[in-house]
């Protein structure tokens, strides 16, 4: 299985986990909230919003265009901080760890 295929499947699983946990936002985000210069847009978005509106679309665009994927990715630790007490933590953390590993080649 190619790395692009793996990433597409992991993004699908991530979307599913967020939806199942009722963390998937049905209304679009205000465009100005995406203009943050902070990591994870932490000053304008919740972490799950960043995943939905920044991380997932950006990675999918790279895959769709056959462009190089990032190679130094560490998203799972942020999930540990943000979701450690949420019921979705284990499935969400698992998918993000797999994405980190797949992208970083670990």
The first five atom37 places (N, CA, C, CB, O) and aatype in JSON, in Angstrom:
{
  "aatype": [20, 20, 20, 20, 20, 20, 20, 20, 20, 20, 20, 20, 20, 20, 20, 20, 20, 20, 20, 20, 20, 20, 20, 20, 20, 20, 20, 20, 20, 20, 20, 20, 20, 20, 20, 20, 20, 20, 20, 20, 20, 20, 20, 20, 20, 20, 20, 20, 20, 20, 20, 20, 20, 20, 20, 20, 20, 20, 20, 20, 20, 20, 20, 20, 20, 20, 20, 20, 20, 20, 20, 20, 20, 20, 20, 20, 20, 20, 20, 20, 20, 20, 20, 20, 20, 20, 20, 20, 20, 20, 20, 20, 20, 20, 20, 20, 20, 20, 20, 20, 20, 20, 20, 20, 20, 20],
  "atom_mask": [
    [1, 1, 1, 1, 1],
    [1, 1, 1, 1, 1],
    [1, 1, 1, 1, 1],
    [1, 1, 1, 1, 1],
    [1, 1, 1, 1, 1],
    [1, 1, 1, 1, 1],
    [1, 1, 1, 1, 1],
    [1, 1, 1, 1, 1],
    [1, 1, 1, 1, 1],
    [1, 1, 1, 1, 1],
    [1, 1, 1, 1, 1],
    [1, 1, 1, 1, 1],
    [1, 1, 1, 1, 1],
    [1, 1, 1, 1, 1],
    [1, 1, 1, 1, 1],
    [1, 1, 1, 1, 1],
    [1, 1, 1, 1, 1],
    [1, 1, 1, 1, 1],
    [1, 1, 1, 1, 1],
    [1, 1, 1, 1, 1],
    [1, 1, 1, 1, 1],
    [1, 1, 1, 1, 1],
    [1, 1, 1, 1, 1],
    [1, 1, 1, 1, 1],
    [1, 1, 1, 1, 1],
    [1, 1, 1, 1, 1],
    [1, 1, 1, 1, 1],
    [1, 1, 1, 1, 1],
    [1, 1, 1, 1, 1],
    [1, 1, 1, 1, 1],
    [1, 1, 1, 1, 1],
    [1, 1, 1, 1, 1],
    [1, 1, 1, 1, 1],
    [1, 1, 1, 1, 1],
    [1, 1, 1, 1, 1],
    [1, 1, 1, 1, 1],
    [1, 1, 1, 1, 1],
    [1, 1, 1, 1, 1],
    [1, 1, 1, 1, 1],
    [1, 1, 1, 1, 1],
    [1, 1, 1, 1, 1],
    [1, 1, 1, 1, 1],
    [1, 1, 1, 1, 1],
    [1, 1, 1, 1, 1],
    [1, 1, 1, 1, 1],
    [1, 1, 1, 1, 1],
    [1, 1, 1, 1, 1],
    [1, 1, 1, 1, 1],
    [1, 1, 1, 1, 1],
    [1, 1, 1, 1, 1],
    [1, 1, 1, 1, 1],
    [1, 1, 1, 1, 1],
    [1, 1, 1, 1, 1],
    [1, 1, 1, 1, 1],
    [1, 1, 1, 1, 1],
    [1, 1, 1, 1, 1],
    [1, 1, 1, 1, 1],
    [1, 1, 1, 1, 1],
    [1, 1, 1, 1, 1],
    [1, 1, 1, 1, 1],
    [1, 1, 1, 1, 1],
    [1, 1, 1, 1, 1],
    [1, 1, 1, 1, 1],
    [1, 1, 1, 1, 1],
    [1, 1, 1, 1, 1],
    [1, 1, 1, 1, 1],
    [1, 1, 1, 1, 1],
    [1, 1, 1, 1, 1],
    [1, 1, 1, 1, 1],
    [1, 1, 1, 1, 1],
    [1, 1, 1, 1, 1],
    [1, 1, 1, 1, 1],
    [1, 1, 1, 1, 1],
    [1, 1, 1, 1, 1],
    [1, 1, 1, 1, 1],
    [1, 1, 1, 1, 1],
    [1, 1, 1, 1, 1],
    [1, 1, 1, 1, 1],
    [1, 1, 1, 1, 1],
    [1, 1, 1, 1, 1],
    [1, 1, 1, 1, 1],
    [1, 1, 1, 1, 1],
    [1, 1, 1, 1, 1],
    [1, 1, 1, 1, 1],
    [1, 1, 1, 1, 1],
    [1, 1, 1, 1, 1],
    [1, 1, 1, 1, 1],
    [1, 1, 1, 1, 1],
    [1, 1, 1, 1, 1],
    [1, 1, 1, 1, 1],
    [1, 1, 1, 1, 1],
    [1, 1, 1, 1, 1],
    [1, 1, 1, 1, 1],
    [1, 1, 1, 1, 1],
    [1, 1, 1, 1, 1],
    [1, 1, 1, 1, 1],
    [1, 1, 1, 1, 1],
    [1, 1, 1, 1, 1],
    [1, 1, 1, 1, 1],
    [1, 1, 1, 1, 1],
    [1, 1, 1, 1, 1],
    [1, 1, 1, 1, 1],
    [1, 1, 1, 1, 1],
    [1, 1, 1, 1, 1],
    [1, 1, 1, 1, 1],
    [1, 1, 1, 1, 1]
  ],
  "atom_positions": [
    [[0.85, -1.17, 0.0], [0.0, 0.0, 0.0], [0.9, 1.24, 0.0], [-0.97, 0.0, 1.23], [1.83, 1.33, 0.79]],
    [[0.61, 2.18, -0.89], [1.42, 3.4, -0.97], [1.18, 4.3, 0.25], [1.11, 4.16, -2.27], [0.16, 4.19, 0.93]],
    [[2.14, 5.19, 0.49], [1.99, 6.13, 1.6], [0.75, 7.0, 1.4], [3.25, 7.01, 1.74], [0.02, 7.27, 2.35]],
    [[0.5, 7.44, 0.16], [-0.68, 8.27, -0.11], [-1.97, 7.52, 0.21], [-0.69, 8.74, -1.57], [-2.91, 8.09, 0.76]],
    [[-2.01, 6.25, -0.13], [-3.2, 5.43, 0.17], [-3.36, 5.27, 1.67], [-3.09, 4.04, -0.5], [-4.48, 5.36, 2.19]],
    [[-2.26, 5.05, 2.37], [-2.31, 4.93, 3.83], [-2.82, 6.22, 4.46], [-0.92, 4.58, 4.39], [-3.67, 6.19, 5.35]],
    [[-2.3, 7.35, 4.01], [-2.7, 8.64, 4.57], [-4.18, 8.91, 4.3], [-1.83, 9.78, 3.99], [-4.89, 9.38, 5.18]],
    [[-4.63, 8.62, 3.1], [-6.05, 8.81, 2.77], [-6.93, 7.97, 3.7], [-6.33, 8.44, 1.3], [-7.94, 8.47, 4.2]],
    [[-6.56, 6.74, 3.93], [-7.33, 5.86, 4.82], [-7.29, 6.38, 6.25], [-6.79, 4.42, 4.76], [-8.32, 6.36, 6.94]],
    [[-6.14, 6.83, 6.71], [-6.04, 7.37, 8.07], [-6.86, 8.65, 8.22], [-4.58, 7.64, 8.43], [-7.46, 8.87, 9.26]],
    [[-6.89, 9.49, 7.2], [-7.72, 10.71, 7.26], [-9.19, 10.34, 7.3], [-7.43, 11.62, 6.04], [-9.98, 11.0, 7.98]],
    [[-9.58, 9.3, 6.57], [-10.96, 8.83, 6.61], [-11.3, 8.35, 8.01], [-11.2, 7.7, 5.57], [-12.37, 8.65, 8.54]],
    [[-10.39, 7.59, 8.62], [-10.61, 7.1, 9.98], [-10.67, 8.24, 10.99], [-9.52, 6.12, 10.38], [-11.49, 8.22, 11.91]],
    [[-9.82, 9.23, 10.82], [-9.81, 10.39, 11.71], [-11.14, 11.13, 11.62], [-8.65, 11.34, 11.35], [-11.71, 11.5, 12.64]],
    [[-11.62, 11.34, 10.42], [-12.92, 11.99, 10.23], [-14.02, 11.19, 10.92], [-13.25, 12.15, 8.73], [-14.89, 11.76, 11.57]],
    [[-13.97, 9.88, 10.78], [-14.97, 9.01, 11.4], [-14.93, 9.11, 12.93], [-14.76, 7.55, 10.97], [-15.97, 9.24, 13.57]],
    [[-13.73, 9.06, 13.5], [-13.59, 9.15, 14.96], [-14.12, 10.49, 15.47], [-12.11, 8.97, 15.38], [-14.83, 10.54, 16.47]],
    [[-13.78, 11.57, 14.79], [-14.29, 12.89, 15.2], [-15.81, 12.96, 15.1], [-13.66, 14.0, 14.35], [-16.46, 13.52, 15.97]],
    [[-16.36, 12.39, 14.05], [-17.81, 12.38, 13.87], [-18.49, 11.56, 14.97], [-18.19, 11.82, 12.49], [-19.47, 12.0, 15.57]],
    [[-17.96, 10.37, 15.22], [-18.52, 9.49, 16.25], [-18.49, 10.15, 17.63], [-17.75, 8.17, 16.29], [-19.4, 9.94, 18.44]],
    [[-17.47, 10.94, 17.89], [-17.34, 11.61, 19.18], [-18.12, 12.93, 19.22], [-15.88, 11.87, 19.48], [-18.04, 13.67, 20.2]],
    [[-18.86, 13.2, 18.15], [-19.63, 14.45, 18.02], [-18.73, 15.68, 18.11], [-20.71, 14.52, 19.1], [-19.1, 16.7, 18.69]],
    [[-17.54, 15.56, 17.52], [-16.6, 16.67, 17.47], [-16.45, 17.23, 16.06], [-15.25, 16.23, 18.01], [-15.64, 18.12, 15.83]],
    [[-17.23, 16.71, 15.14], [-17.2, 17.18, 13.75], [-18.2, 18.31, 13.61], [-17.52, 16.02, 12.74], [-19.39, 18.12, 13.87]],
    [[-17.74, 19.47, 13.21], [-18.58, 20.66, 13.11], [-19.26, 20.71, 11.75], [-17.74, 21.94, 13.34], [-18.6, 20.61, 10.72]],
    [[-20.58, 20.85, 11.75], [-21.33, 20.86, 10.5], [-21.34, 22.22, 9.81], [-22.74, 20.42, 10.76], [-21.51, 22.29, 8.6]],
    [[-21.16, 23.28, 10.57], [-21.15, 24.61, 9.96], [-19.71, 25.02, 9.65], [-21.82, 25.65, 10.91], [-18.79, 24.72, 10.41]],
    [[-19.51, 25.7, 8.54], [-18.15, 26.14, 8.18], [-17.58, 27.11, 9.23], [-18.15, 26.82, 6.8], [-18.32, 27.8, 9.93]],
    [[-16.29, 27.13, 9.3], [-15.59, 28.03, 10.22], [-15.46, 29.4, 9.56], [-14.18, 27.45, 10.62], [-15.35, 29.5, 8.34]],
    [[-15.46, 30.45, 10.36], [-15.26, 31.79, 9.82], [-13.84, 31.88, 9.25], [-15.51, 32.88, 10.92], [-12.89, 31.52, 9.94]],
    [[-13.68, 32.36, 8.02], [-12.36, 32.39, 7.37], [-11.28, 33.11, 8.18], [-12.48, 33.06, 6.03], [-10.12, 32.7, 8.14]],
    [[-11.63, 34.16, 8.91], [-10.62, 34.89, 9.67], [-10.01, 34.04, 10.77], [-11.24, 36.15, 10.26], [-8.88, 34.3, 11.19]],
    [[-10.72, 33.02, 11.25], [-10.17, 32.14, 12.29], [-9.05, 31.26, 11.76], [-11.28, 31.27, 12.88], [-8.27, 30.71, 12.54]],
    [[-8.97, 31.12, 10.45], [-7.93, 30.3, 9.85], [-6.65, 31.08, 9.59], [-8.43, 29.7, 8.55], [-5.65, 30.52, 9.13]],
    [[-6.66, 32.37, 9.88], [-5.52, 33.24, 9.6], [-4.51, 33.31, 10.74], [-6.0, 34.63, 9.28], [-3.58, 34.11, 10.69]],
    [[-4.68, 32.5, 11.75], [-3.79, 32.5, 12.91], [-2.36, 32.13, 12.53], [-4.31, 31.55, 13.97], [-2.15, 31.33, 11.61]],
    [[-1.4, 32.7, 13.22], [0.0, 32.31, 13.02], [0.49, 31.4, 14.15], [0.89, 33.57, 12.92], [1.65, 31.0, 14.17]],
    [[-0.4, 31.1, 15.08], [-0.05, 30.23, 16.21], [-0.12, 28.75, 15.79], [-1.0, 30.49, 17.41], [-0.91, 28.39, 14.92]],
    [[0.7, 27.9, 16.41], [0.61, 26.46, 16.11], [-0.8, 25.95, 16.4], [1.64, 25.67, 16.93], [-1.41, 26.29, 17.41]],
    [[-1.31, 25.13, 15.51], [-2.65, 24.54, 15.62], [-3.76, 25.6, 15.68], [-2.72, 23.67, 16.86], [-4.88, 25.29, 16.08]],
    [[-3.46, 26.82, 15.28], [-4.42, 27.94, 15.38], [-5.03, 27.98, 16.79], [-5.56, 27.8, 14.32], [-6.22, 28.25, 16.96]],
    [[-4.19, 27.71, 17.79], [-4.69, 27.56, 19.15], [-5.34, 28.81, 19.72], [-3.58, 27.15, 20.05], [-6.06, 28.74, 20.71]],
    [[-5.09, 29.96, 19.11], [-5.71, 31.19, 19.6], [-7.07, 31.45, 18.96], [-4.79, 32.38, 19.34], [-7.81, 32.33, 19.42]],
    [[-7.42, 30.7, 17.92], [-8.7, 30.96, 17.23], [-9.58, 29.72, 17.07], [-8.42, 31.53, 15.87], [-10.78, 29.85, 16.84]],
    [[-8.99, 28.52, 17.2], [-9.75, 27.29, 16.99], [-9.55, 26.31, 18.13], [-9.35, 26.64, 15.67], [-8.52, 26.31, 18.8]],
    [[-10.55, 25.46, 18.34], [-10.37, 24.3, 19.2], [-9.53, 23.3, 18.41], [-11.76, 23.68, 19.65], [-9.5, 23.36, 17.19]],
    [[-8.86, 22.38, 19.09], [-8.0, 21.43, 18.4], [-8.77, 20.6, 17.37], [-7.33, 20.5, 19.42], [-8.28, 20.36, 16.27]],
    [[-9.98, 20.17, 17.73], [-10.77, 19.38, 16.79], [-11.16, 20.21, 15.55], [-12.03, 18.85, 17.47], [-11.27, 19.66, 14.45]],
    [[-11.35, 21.52, 15.72], [-11.63, 22.39, 14.57], [-10.38, 22.49, 13.68], [-12.08, 23.8, 15.04], [-10.49, 22.46, 12.46]],
    [[-9.22, 22.59, 14.3], [-7.98, 22.64, 13.53], [-7.81, 21.36, 12.71], [-6.78, 22.85, 14.45], [-7.44, 21.41, 11.54]],
    [[-8.08, 20.22, 13.35], [-8.0, 18.96, 12.61], [-8.95, 18.97, 11.41], [-8.33, 17.77, 13.55], [-8.56, 18.6, 10.3]],
    [[-10.18, 19.39, 11.65], [-11.2, 19.36, 10.6], [-10.97, 20.38, 9.5], [-12.56, 19.59, 11.22], [-11.11, 20.06, 8.32]],
    [[-10.63, 21.59, 9.86], [-10.6, 22.68, 8.88], [-9.21, 23.02, 8.34], [-11.19, 23.9, 9.5], [-9.09, 23.75, 7.35]],
    [[-8.16, 22.5, 8.98], [-6.8, 22.8, 8.52], [-6.05, 21.51, 8.18], [-6.04, 23.6, 9.59], [-5.65, 21.3, 7.03]],
    [[-5.87, 20.66, 9.16], [-5.02, 19.48, 9.0], [-5.54, 18.5, 7.95], [-4.88, 18.77, 10.33], [-4.83, 18.15, 7.01]],
    [[-6.77, 18.06, 8.1], [-7.33, 17.07, 7.17], [-7.38, 17.61, 5.74], [-8.74, 16.65, 7.61], [-6.9, 16.94, 4.83]],
    [[-7.94, 18.81, 5.51], [-7.99, 19.3, 4.12], [-6.6, 19.51, 3.51], [-8.75, 20.61, 4.07], [-6.4, 19.21, 2.33]],
    [[-5.65, 20.01, 4.29], [-4.31, 20.27, 3.75], [-3.63, 18.96, 3.34], [-3.45, 21.01, 4.79], [-3.07, 18.86, 2.25]],
    [[-3.69, 17.96, 4.22], [-3.08, 16.67, 3.87], [-3.78, 16.04, 2.67], [-3.14, 15.71, 5.06], [-3.12, 15.48, 1.79]],
    [[-5.1, 16.14, 2.62], [-5.83, 15.55, 1.49], [-5.48, 16.26, 0.18], [-7.35, 15.61, 1.74], [-5.37, 15.62, -0.86]],
    [[-5.3, 17.59, 0.24], [-4.87, 18.33, -0.96], [-3.51, 17.85, -1.45], [-4.82, 19.85, -0.66], [-3.31, 17.67, -2.65]],
    [[-2.59, 17.65, -0.53], [-1.26, 17.17, -0.9], [-1.33, 15.79, -1.55], [-0.34, 17.14, 0.32], [-0.68, 15.54, -2.56]],
    [[-2.12, 14.91, -0.95], [-2.29, 13.55, -1.5], [-2.92, 13.62, -2.88], [-3.15, 12.68, -0.56], [-2.44, 12.99, -3.82]],
    [[-4.0, 14.38, -3.0], [-4.73, 14.47, -4.27], [-3.86, 15.03, -5.4], [-5.97, 15.35, -4.1], [-3.99, 14.63, -6.55]],
    [[-2.97, 15.95, -5.06], [-2.1, 16.57, -6.06], [-0.78, 15.82, -6.23], [-1.83, 18.03, -5.68], [0.09, 16.24, -6.99]],
    [[-0.63, 14.71, -5.51], [0.63, 13.93, -5.53], [1.84, 14.79, -5.19], [0.83, 13.29, -6.9], [2.91, 14.62, -5.77]],
    [[1.65, 15.71, -4.26], [2.74, 16.56, -3.78], [3.42, 15.89, -2.59], [2.21, 17.98, -3.4], [2.83, 15.01, -1.96]],
    [[4.64, 16.29, -2.26], [5.33, 15.69, -1.12], [4.55, 15.92, 0.18], [6.75, 16.27, -0.99], [4.02, 17.01, 0.43]],
    [[4.5, 14.89, 0.99], [3.83, 14.97, 2.29], [4.84, 15.42, 3.34], [3.2, 13.61, 2.68], [6.04, 15.21, 3.17]],
    [[4.37, 16.04, 4.41], [5.29, 16.43, 5.48], [5.97, 15.18, 6.05], [4.55, 17.22, 6.61], [5.38, 14.1, 6.08]],
    [[7.19, 15.35, 6.51], [7.94, 14.2, 7.03], [8.28, 14.32, 8.51], [9.22, 14.04, 6.24], [8.8, 13.37, 9.11]],
    [[7.99, 15.44, 9.09], [8.22, 15.61, 10.53], [6.89, 16.03, 11.15], [9.35, 16.68, 10.82], [6.58, 17.22, 11.26]],
    [[6.12, 15.03, 11.56], [4.78, 15.28, 12.07], [4.66, 14.7, 13.47], [3.71, 14.67, 11.12], [5.09, 13.57, 13.73]],
    [[4.07, 15.48, 14.36], [3.86, 15.03, 15.73], [2.57, 15.66, 16.25], [5.08, 15.4, 16.64], [2.59, 16.63, 17.02]],
    [[1.46, 15.1, 15.82], [0.14, 15.62, 16.19], [-0.4, 14.91, 17.43], [-0.85, 15.45, 15.01], [-1.11, 15.53, 18.23]],
    [[-0.08, 13.63, 17.61], [-0.62, 12.85, 18.72], [-0.37, 13.48, 20.09], [-0.02, 11.47, 18.7], [-1.27, 13.43, 20.94]],
    [[0.81, 14.09, 20.35], [0.99, 14.71, 21.67], [-0.02, 15.83, 21.96], [2.4, 15.27, 21.78], [-0.41, 16.02, 23.11]],
    [[-0.43, 16.57, 20.94], [-1.43, 17.61, 21.15], [-2.77, 16.97, 21.54], [-1.59, 18.48, 19.88], [-3.5, 17.52, 22.37]],
    [[-3.08, 15.84, 20.95], [-4.31, 15.13, 21.32], [-4.24, 14.67, 22.78], [-4.54, 13.92, 20.4], [-5.25, 14.68, 23.49]],
    [[-3.05, 14.27, 23.22], [-2.89, 13.87, 24.61], [-3.24, 15.02, 25.55], [-1.46, 13.39, 24.87], [-3.89, 14.82, 26.58]],
    [[-2.8, 16.21, 25.19], [-3.07, 17.39, 26.02], [-4.54, 17.77, 25.95], [-2.19, 18.58, 25.57], [-5.17, 18.03, 26.98]],
    [[-5.08, 17.79, 24.76], [-6.44, 18.31, 24.56], [-7.55, 17.31, 24.89], [-6.59, 18.76, 23.14], [-8.59, 17.71, 25.4]],
    [[-7.34, 16.04, 24.61], [-8.43, 15.06, 24.72], [-8.23, 14.0, 25.79], [-8.61, 14.39, 23.41], [-9.0, 13.04, 25.82]],
    [[-7.25, 14.12, 26.65], [-6.93, 13.04, 27.59], [-8.12, 12.6, 28.44], [-5.81, 13.47, 28.49], [-8.18, 11.44, 28.86]],
    [[-9.06, 13.48, 28.71], [-10.21, 13.12, 29.54], [-11.47, 12.88, 28.72], [-10.46, 14.21, 30.56], [-12.52, 12.58, 29.29]],
    [[-11.4, 13.0, 27.42], [-12.56, 12.81, 26.55], [-12.72, 11.33, 26.24], [-12.41, 13.63, 25.24], [-11.73, 10.6, 26.14]],
    [[-13.95, 10.89, 26.09], [-14.21, 9.48, 25.81], [-13.63, 9.03, 24.47], [-15.7, 9.21, 25.82], [-13.41, 7.84, 24.27]],
    [[-13.38, 9.96, 23.56], [-12.83, 9.6, 22.25], [-11.32, 9.51, 22.26], [-13.27, 10.6, 21.21], [-10.71, 9.23, 21.22]],
    [[-10.68, 9.74, 23.42], [-9.23, 9.86, 23.43], [-8.5, 8.67, 22.8], [-8.76, 10.02, 24.84], [-7.66, 8.87, 21.93]],
    [[-8.82, 7.46, 23.22], [-8.05, 6.31, 22.72], [-8.17, 6.13, 21.21], [-8.52, 5.05, 23.41], [-7.13, 6.0, 20.56]],
    [[-9.37, 6.11, 20.62], [-9.41, 5.95, 19.16], [-8.79, 7.13, 18.42], [-10.84, 5.76, 18.71], [-8.14, 6.94, 17.39]],
    [[-8.99, 8.33, 18.91], [-8.43, 9.51, 18.26], [-6.9, 9.48, 18.35], [-8.99, 10.81, 18.9], [-6.2, 9.72, 17.37]],
    [[-6.4, 9.2, 19.53], [-4.96, 9.15, 19.73], [-4.33, 8.07, 18.86], [-4.63, 8.9, 21.22], [-3.25, 8.27, 18.3]],
    [[-4.98, 6.93, 18.74], [-4.46, 5.83, 17.92], [-4.31, 6.26, 16.46], [-5.38, 4.6, 18.02], [-3.27, 6.03, 15.85]],
    [[-5.34, 6.88, 15.91], [-5.28, 7.32, 14.51], [-4.2, 8.38, 14.33], [-6.66, 7.87, 14.06], [-3.44, 8.33, 13.36]],
    [[-4.12, 9.33, 15.23], [-3.11, 10.38, 15.11], [-1.69, 9.82, 15.27], [-3.36, 11.47, 16.14], [-0.77, 10.29, 14.6]],
    [[-1.52, 8.84, 16.13], [-0.2, 8.21, 16.26], [0.16, 7.49, 14.96], [-0.17, 7.22, 17.46], [1.31, 7.53, 14.53]],
    [[-0.81, 6.82, 14.34], [-0.55, 6.15, 13.08], [-0.21, 7.15, 11.98], [-1.77, 5.31, 12.66], [0.67, 6.9, 11.16]],
    [[-0.9, 8.29, 11.97], [-0.57, 9.34, 10.99], [0.84, 9.87, 11.24], [-1.6, 10.5, 11.07], [1.62, 10.02, 10.29]],
    [[1.18, 10.15, 12.49], [2.53, 10.62, 12.82], [3.57, 9.63, 12.33], [2.67, 10.84, 14.35], [4.56, 10.01, 11.71]],
    [[3.35, 8.35, 12.61], [4.31, 7.31, 12.24], [4.41, 7.17, 10.71], [3.9, 5.97, 12.86], [5.51, 7.09, 10.16]],
    [[3.27, 7.15, 10.05], [3.25, 7.0, 8.59], [3.95, 8.16, 7.9], [1.8, 6.88, 8.09], [4.76, 7.96, 6.99]],
    [[3.64, 9.36, 8.31], [4.23, 10.54, 7.68], [5.7, 10.72, 8.01], [3.47, 11.77, 8.09], [6.49, 11.14, 7.17]],
    [[6.06, 10.41, 9.25], [7.44, 10.61, 9.69], [8.35, 9.44, 9.36], [7.47, 10.86, 11.18], [9.56, 9.52, 9.54]],
    [[7.77, 8.36, 8.87], [8.57, 7.2, 8.51], [9.17, 6.48, 9.69], [9.66, 7.62, 7.59], [10.22, 5.84, 9.58]],
    [[8.5, 6.58, 10.82], [9.01, 5.9, 12.04], [8.48, 4.5, 12.12], [8.63, 6.68, 13.31], [8.79, 3.77, 13.06]]
  ]
}
